[in-house]
Amino acid sequence: MELLRNAVRPYAWGSRTAIPQLQGRPVPAPHPEAELWMGAHPGDPSHVLGPDGTELSLLELVDADPVGQLGEDCAQRWGNRLPFLLKILAAEEPLSMQAHPSAAQAAEGHAREEKLGIPRDASNRNYPDPTAKPELVCALTEFHALAGFRDPHRTVKLLKAIETPGLGKYTGLLEAQPDPAGLRALFTTWITLPQSALDELLPEVLDACVRHVQDHGEFATECRTILELGETHPRDAGVLAALLLNRLTLRAGEAIYLPAGNLHLYLHGTAVEILANSDNILRCGLTPKHVDVPELLRVVDFACGEMPVQHGECAGQRMAVYHTDAPEFELSRVEWAAGDDAELEVDSAGPQILLCTEGDLLVLASDGEQVELRRGQSVWLPAADPAVRIRPVGGVRTQLFRATAGACEL
């Protein structure tokens, strides 16, 4: 087991306080810090810190000994790659609206773009790798998001609450067909509107949202979100598309799972995110980056209804597990109340990353080796290592996240 030094990604939408505070660094940071990456992603792999002060890229470590680091089954299933990436995500401003492909869509899209000779780092590349990218996000603070298509009947009610002369025909379109096919038709119409038509419709919608908020209407939260997006991304069709999605506020410890095709947008807050180790993103809008509408429409799942919020299934006195159908990963949360210093044994089932998000911990091996894990730090546990014991120190409330590969059924 070794401590990790992890890369911070400085995207413009990031927070200047959340990640530095978590790691005990001065705040505010000089620049936005959006994501802290923990894993063996080729773009920014973690580095394993040796006891003598040396460092080695986790990517190089896995490449040199995939079976020892990942375990035989995991190495075989995932082509000697660590299949997951763990992150701290700190959003001060909204991200782009996006969806991710299934494994079959990713494999087909990657092969197609390889055949066309599109460079993997090209701005118009949709599929830089052939793998799926499901993800799960678990709130550390109050976390706001748009995810999944709202029940169409509820969306019709929202659209009628902000009715404008230009919006009426679109409301009627969905009211006449309040199902996934109707959502697809309206979504497609909106994101392909000519800019001139969009420039007429959007100001009407935003003005109507202002009035609805001022009147303390039923959909005031949704309207505030539309106004925020309209301010940061004027003239963008993604603002209209956001009217169709569930508006979620997660409390600390609550999570949502985003399978293939789920259209989503993170708005604000700090969370732990675990995802498949992939870069495949199809963007809808709210971004200056490449938007490929035909390909997006091939990937987006228009299933509708409330977005399930997970609280974690109890797996013992202190552990909660967030179950998904993603074979690439599983995330667990462990909490100790103030004054609880009980040890927890963690088995050696495949590769693992342990991340401390509150308090301090000791990670103890059977041979007497131990690592002190402070708030904001993480440790790598290769598959070849035996089970370890974890004990909180300091007598304060302590929280740990455990990232593992999913069940490696071959």
C-alpha positions as CSV (number, residue, x, y, z in Angstrom):
1,M,0.0,0.0,0.0
2,E,1.3,3.4,-0.9
3,L,0.1,7.0,-0.7
4,L,-0.8,8.7,-3.9
5,R,0.1,12.1,-5.3
6,N,-2.8,13.1,-7.4
7,A,-3.3,15.6,-10.2
8,V,-5.6,18.7,-10.0
9,R,-7.4,19.6,-13.2
10,P,-7.8,23.5,-13.5
11,Y,-10.9,23.7,-15.6
12,A,-12.5,27.2,-15.6
13,W,-15.8,26.0,-14.0
14,G,-13.9,24.8,-10.9
15,S,-13.8,26.1,-7.3
16,R,-10.9,28.0,-5.9
17,T,-11.6,26.8,-2.3
18,A,-13.2,23.3,-2.2
19,I,-10.2,21.1,-3.2
20,P,-7.6,23.3,-1.4
21,Q,-9.7,23.2,1.8
22,L,-10.0,19.4,1.6
23,Q,-6.3,19.1,1.3
24,G,-5.4,21.6,3.9
25,R,-3.8,24.1,1.5
26,P,-4.2,27.9,1.6
27,V,-7.4,29.3,0.1
28,P,-8.3,30.7,-2.3
29,A,-6.2,29.0,-4.8
30,P,-4.6,31.2,-7.5
31,H,-6.8,29.4,-10.2
32,P,-10.0,27.3,-10.3
33,E,-9.4,23.7,-9.2
34,A,-12.2,21.6,-10.8
35,E,-11.2,17.9,-10.3
36,L,-8.7,15.8,-8.3
37,W,-7.9,12.7,-10.3
38,M,-7.0,9.4,-8.6
39,G,-6.2,6.5,-10.8
40,A,-4.2,5.4,-13.9
41,H,-5.7,7.6,-16.5
42,P,-3.1,8.2,-19.3
43,G,-3.9,12.0,-19.3
44,D,-3.0,12.5,-15.7
45,P,-2.1,9.4,-13.7
46,S,-1.6,9.4,-10.0
47,H,1.9,8.8,-8.6
48,V,2.8,6.3,-6.0
49,L,5.0,7.7,-3.2
50,G,7.7,5.3,-2.1
51,P,9.0,5.3,1.6
52,D,12.3,6.7,0.3
53,G,10.7,9.7,-1.3
54,T,10.7,8.3,-4.8
55,E,7.7,8.5,-7.1
56,L,6.3,6.2,-9.8
57,S,3.4,6.7,-12.1
58,L,0.5,4.4,-11.2
59,L,0.0,3.9,-15.0
60,E,3.6,2.7,-15.3
61,L,3.2,0.5,-12.2
62,V,0.1,-1.2,-13.7
63,D,1.7,-1.6,-17.1
64,A,4.8,-3.3,-15.5
65,D,2.8,-5.7,-13.4
66,P,-0.9,-5.8,-14.4
67,V,-1.7,-9.1,-12.6
68,G,0.0,-8.1,-9.4
69,Q,-1.6,-4.7,-9.3
70,L,-5.0,-5.5,-10.7
71,G,-5.5,-9.2,-10.1
72,E,-5.7,-11.9,-12.8
73,D,-9.4,-11.6,-13.5
74,C,-9.5,-7.8,-13.6
75,A,-6.4,-7.6,-15.7
76,Q,-7.8,-10.1,-18.2
77,R,-11.2,-8.5,-18.4
78,W,-10.0,-4.9,-18.9
79,G,-6.9,-5.5,-21.0
80,N,-4.4,-4.8,-18.3
81,R,-6.0,-1.4,-17.5
82,L,-7.3,-0.1,-14.2
83,P,-11.0,0.2,-15.2
84,F,-12.0,3.1,-13.0
85,L,-11.1,6.6,-12.2
86,L,-11.9,8.2,-8.9
87,K,-12.3,12.0,-8.6
88,I,-13.1,14.9,-6.3
89,L,-15.3,17.2,-8.4
90,A,-15.7,20.8,-7.3
91,A,-18.1,22.8,-9.5
92,E,-18.4,26.5,-8.9
93,E,-20.1,27.0,-12.3
94,P,-22.2,24.6,-14.5
95,L,-20.4,22.1,-16.6
96,S,-21.4,21.2,-20.2
97,M,-24.6,19.2,-20.8
98,Q,-23.5,15.7,-21.9
99,A,-24.1,12.0,-22.3
100,H,-21.8,9.0,-22.6
101,P,-22.0,6.0,-24.9
102,S,-22.6,2.4,-24.1
103,A,-19.8,-0.2,-24.6
104,A,-21.2,-1.2,-28.0
105,Q,-21.7,2.4,-29.1
106,A,-18.2,3.3,-28.0
107,A,-16.6,0.4,-29.7
108,E,-18.4,1.1,-33.0
109,G,-17.8,4.9,-32.8
110,H,-14.1,4.4,-32.0
111,A,-13.6,2.0,-34.9
112,R,-15.4,4.3,-37.3
113,E,-13.3,7.4,-36.3
114,E,-10.1,5.3,-36.5
115,K,-11.0,4.3,-40.0
116,L,-11.7,7.9,-40.9
117,G,-8.2,8.8,-39.6
118,I,-9.5,11.5,-37.1
119,P,-6.6,12.1,-34.7
120,R,-7.5,11.0,-31.2
121,D,-6.8,14.4,-29.7
122,A,-8.7,16.3,-32.4
123,S,-11.4,18.7,-31.2
124,N,-14.0,17.0,-33.3
125,R,-13.2,13.5,-32.0
126,N,-16.2,11.9,-30.2
127,Y,-14.6,8.5,-29.3
128,P,-10.9,8.7,-28.4
129,D,-11.2,5.2,-26.9
130,P,-13.4,2.2,-27.4
131,T,-14.9,1.9,-23.9
132,A,-18.1,3.0,-22.1
133,K,-18.2,5.7,-19.5
134,P,-20.8,5.2,-16.9
135,E,-20.4,7.3,-13.8
136,L,-21.7,7.8,-10.2
137,V,-21.5,11.0,-8.3
138,C,-21.9,11.1,-4.5
139,A,-22.3,14.5,-2.8
140,L,-19.8,15.8,-0.2
141,T,-21.7,19.1,0.1
142,E,-25.1,20.1,-1.2
143,F,-24.8,19.2,-4.8
144,H,-27.0,20.5,-7.7
145,A,-27.5,18.7,-11.0
146,L,-29.7,18.2,-13.9
147,A,-30.0,14.5,-14.9
148,G,-32.4,12.4,-16.9
149,F,-35.6,13.5,-18.6
150,R,-38.4,14.6,-16.4
151,D,-41.8,12.9,-16.7
152,P,-43.3,14.6,-19.8
153,H,-46.6,15.4,-18.1
154,R,-44.7,17.3,-15.4
155,T,-42.6,19.1,-18.1
156,V,-45.8,20.2,-19.9
157,K,-47.0,21.7,-16.7
158,L,-43.7,23.6,-16.3
159,L,-43.9,24.9,-19.9
160,K,-47.4,26.0,-19.4
161,A,-46.4,27.8,-16.2
162,I,-43.9,29.9,-18.3
163,E,-46.1,30.1,-21.4
164,T,-45.0,32.7,-24.1
165,P,-46.2,33.3,-27.6
166,G,-43.3,31.5,-29.1
167,L,-43.2,28.6,-26.6
168,G,-46.8,27.5,-27.1
169,K,-46.3,25.3,-30.2
170,Y,-43.5,23.4,-28.5
171,T,-45.6,22.8,-25.4
172,G,-48.3,21.5,-27.7
173,L,-45.9,19.1,-29.4
174,L,-45.0,17.4,-26.1
175,E,-48.6,17.6,-24.8
176,A,-49.8,15.7,-27.8
177,Q,-47.1,13.0,-27.3
178,P,-46.1,12.9,-23.6
179,D,-43.6,9.9,-23.9
180,P,-40.0,9.3,-24.9
181,A,-40.8,9.7,-28.6
182,G,-42.3,13.1,-27.9
183,L,-39.3,14.1,-25.8
184,R,-37.0,13.0,-28.6
185,A,-39.0,15.1,-31.1
186,L,-39.0,18.2,-28.9
187,F,-35.4,17.9,-27.9
188,T,-34.3,17.4,-31.5
189,T,-36.3,20.4,-32.6
190,W,-34.8,22.7,-30.0
191,I,-31.2,21.7,-30.4
192,T,-31.4,22.1,-34.2
193,L,-33.2,25.4,-34.2
194,P,-31.6,28.0,-36.5
195,Q,-29.8,30.6,-34.5
196,S,-32.3,33.3,-35.7
197,A,-35.2,31.3,-34.3
198,L,-33.3,30.6,-31.1
199,D,-32.5,34.3,-30.6
200,E,-36.3,35.0,-30.7
201,L,-37.4,32.2,-28.4
202,L,-34.7,32.3,-25.7
203,P,-35.3,35.9,-24.5
204,E,-39.0,35.1,-24.2
205,V,-38.4,32.0,-22.2
206,L,-35.9,33.8,-19.9
207,D,-38.3,36.7,-19.3
208,A,-41.0,34.2,-18.4
209,C,-38.7,32.5,-16.0
210,V,-38.0,35.8,-14.3
211,R,-41.7,36.4,-13.8
212,H,-42.2,32.9,-12.5
213,V,-39.5,33.3,-9.9
214,Q,-40.8,36.7,-8.9
215,D,-44.3,35.2,-8.4
216,H,-42.8,32.3,-6.3
217,G,-44.2,29.8,-8.8
218,E,-44.2,26.0,-8.4
219,F,-41.1,25.7,-10.7
220,A,-39.1,28.6,-9.3
221,T,-36.0,26.4,-8.7
222,E,-36.1,25.1,-12.2
223,C,-36.5,28.6,-13.6
224,R,-33.6,29.9,-11.5
225,T,-31.4,27.2,-13.1
226,I,-32.6,28.2,-16.6
227,L,-31.7,31.8,-15.8
228,E,-28.3,30.9,-14.5
229,L,-27.6,28.9,-17.7
230,G,-28.9,31.6,-19.9
231,E,-26.6,34.1,-18.3
232,T,-23.5,32.0,-18.6
233,H,-24.4,30.6,-22.1
234,P,-26.5,33.2,-24.0
235,R,-27.9,32.1,-27.3
236,D,-27.2,28.4,-26.5
237,A,-29.8,25.8,-27.4
238,G,-28.7,23.8,-24.3
239,V,-30.6,26.3,-22.2
240,L,-33.9,25.1,-23.8
241,A,-32.9,21.5,-23.5
242,A,-32.3,22.0,-19.7
243,L,-36.1,22.6,-19.4
244,L,-36.6,18.9,-20.1
245,L,-34.3,17.5,-17.4
246,N,-34.9,16.6,-13.7
247,R,-33.5,19.2,-11.3
248,L,-31.8,17.5,-8.4
249,T,-30.4,18.7,-5.1
250,L,-28.3,16.0,-3.4
251,R,-27.4,16.1,0.3
252,A,-24.1,14.8,1.6
253,G,-24.0,11.1,1.2
254,E,-26.6,10.9,-1.6
255,A,-25.6,9.8,-5.0
256,I,-26.9,9.4,-8.6
257,Y,-25.8,6.8,-11.1
258,L,-25.5,8.0,-14.7
259,P,-25.6,5.0,-17.1
260,A,-25.0,5.1,-20.8
261,G,-27.2,7.6,-22.6
262,N,-28.2,9.6,-19.5
263,L,-28.2,13.3,-20.4
264,H,-26.9,15.3,-17.4
265,L,-25.3,18.5,-16.3
266,Y,-23.6,19.2,-13.0
267,L,-24.4,22.7,-11.7
268,H,-22.7,23.4,-8.4
269,G,-21.2,21.6,-5.4
270,T,-18.5,19.2,-4.3
271,A,-18.7,15.5,-4.8
272,V,-16.8,12.2,-5.1
273,E,-17.2,10.8,-8.6
274,I,-16.3,7.4,-9.8
275,L,-16.4,6.6,-13.5
276,A,-15.1,4.2,-16.1
277,N,-11.6,5.1,-17.3
278,S,-12.7,6.6,-20.6
279,D,-12.8,10.0,-22.3
280,N,-15.9,9.4,-24.5
281,I,-18.3,12.4,-24.2
282,L,-21.1,13.5,-26.5
283,R,-21.9,17.2,-25.6
284,C,-25.3,18.8,-26.1
285,G,-24.4,22.4,-25.5
286,L,-23.5,25.0,-22.8
287,T,-19.9,24.7,-23.9
288,P,-17.6,26.1,-26.6
289,K,-16.4,22.6,-27.3
290,H,-17.5,20.3,-30.2
291,V,-21.2,19.4,-30.4
292,D,-22.1,16.6,-32.8
293,V,-25.9,16.6,-32.9
294,P,-26.5,13.5,-35.0
295,E,-24.1,11.4,-32.9
296,L,-25.6,12.8,-29.7
297,L,-29.0,11.7,-30.8
298,R,-27.7,8.2,-31.5
299,V,-26.5,8.0,-27.9
300,V,-29.0,9.8,-25.7
301,D,-31.6,7.7,-23.9
302,F,-35.0,9.4,-23.8
303,A,-36.4,7.2,-21.0
304,C,-38.1,9.5,-18.6
305,G,-39.2,9.8,-15.0
306,E,-37.8,10.7,-11.6
307,M,-34.0,10.2,-11.3
308,P,-33.3,7.6,-8.6
309,V,-31.2,9.0,-5.7
310,Q,-29.1,6.5,-3.8
311,H,-28.3,6.7,-0.1
312,G,-26.0,3.6,-0.1
313,E,-27.0,0.1,0.9
314,C,-25.9,-0.8,4.5
315,A,-23.0,-3.3,4.5
316,G,-22.2,-3.4,8.2
317,Q,-22.4,-0.9,11.0
318,R,-20.3,1.8,9.3
319,M,-20.2,1.0,5.5
320,A,-22.7,1.9,2.8
321,V,-22.3,0.6,-0.8
322,Y,-23.6,2.4,-3.9
323,H,-24.7,-0.5,-6.2
324,T,-24.8,0.0,-10.0
325,D,-24.8,-2.2,-13.1
326,A,-21.4,-0.8,-14.1
327,P,-18.8,-3.6,-14.2
328,E,-15.9,-1.1,-14.2
329,F,-16.4,0.2,-10.6
330,E,-18.0,0.1,-7.2
331,L,-18.0,2.8,-4.6
332,S,-18.4,2.5,-0.8
333,R,-18.6,5.1,1.9
334,V,-17.4,4.4,5.5
335,E,-18.1,6.7,8.4
336,W,-17.0,6.7,12.0
337,A,-18.8,8.9,14.5
338,A,-16.8,11.1,16.9
339,G,-15.3,8.9,19.6
340,D,-15.6,5.7,17.6
341,D,-12.2,4.2,17.0
342,A,-13.2,0.7,15.9
343,E,-11.0,-1.0,13.3
344,L,-12.5,-2.0,9.9
345,E,-10.9,-4.8,7.9
346,V,-10.8,-4.2,4.1
347,D,-10.2,-7.3,2.0
348,S,-7.9,-7.5,-1.0
349,A,-10.5,-8.2,-3.7
350,G,-8.8,-6.5,-6.7
351,P,-7.3,-3.1,-7.0
352,Q,-8.5,-0.4,-4.6
353,I,-8.1,3.3,-3.9
354,L,-9.0,4.6,-0.4
355,L,-9.8,8.3,-0.1
356,C,-10.1,10.1,3.2
357,T,-12.6,13.0,3.1
358,E,-13.0,13.8,6.8
359,G,-10.7,13.2,9.8
360,D,-7.5,11.2,9.8
361,L,-7.0,7.4,9.4
362,L,-4.4,4.7,9.9
363,V,-4.2,2.0,7.3
364,L,-2.5,-1.1,8.9
365,A,-1.0,-4.1,7.1
366,S,-0.5,-7.5,8.7
367,D,3.3,-7.2,8.4
368,G,3.3,-4.1,10.7
369,E,3.5,-1.6,7.8
370,Q,1.2,1.4,8.3
371,V,0.2,4.5,6.4
372,E,-1.3,7.6,7.9
373,L,-4.1,8.9,5.7
374,R,-5.0,12.5,6.3
375,R,-8.1,14.4,5.0
376,G,-7.8,14.8,1.3
377,Q,-5.2,12.0,0.8
378,S,-5.6,8.7,-0.9
379,V,-3.8,5.3,-0.8
380,W,-3.4,2.6,-3.5
381,L,-4.0,-1.0,-2.5
382,P,-2.9,-3.4,-5.3
383,A,-4.6,-6.8,-5.7
384,A,-1.5,-8.7,-4.6
385,D,-1.5,-7.0,-1.1
386,P,-3.2,-8.8,1.8
387,A,-6.2,-7.4,3.6
388,V,-5.6,-4.2,5.6
389,R,-7.2,-2.7,8.8
390,I,-8.3,0.9,8.9
391,R,-8.7,2.8,12.2
392,P,-9.7,6.5,12.7
393,V,-7.4,8.7,14.9
394,G,-8.2,11.9,16.7
395,G,-11.6,11.0,18.1
396,V,-13.5,13.1,15.5
397,R,-16.0,12.2,12.8
398,T,-14.2,10.4,10.0
399,Q,-15.2,9.5,6.5
400,L,-13.6,7.3,3.9
401,F,-14.5,6.4,0.3
402,R,-13.4,3.1,-1.1
403,A,-13.2,2.6,-4.9
404,T,-12.9,-0.9,-6.3
405,A,-13.4,-2.6,-9.7
406,G,-16.8,-4.1,-10.2
407,A,-17.4,-7.8,-10.3
408,C,-14.9,-9.3,-12.9
409,E,-17.1,-11.9,-14.4
410,L,-15.4,-13.2,-17.6
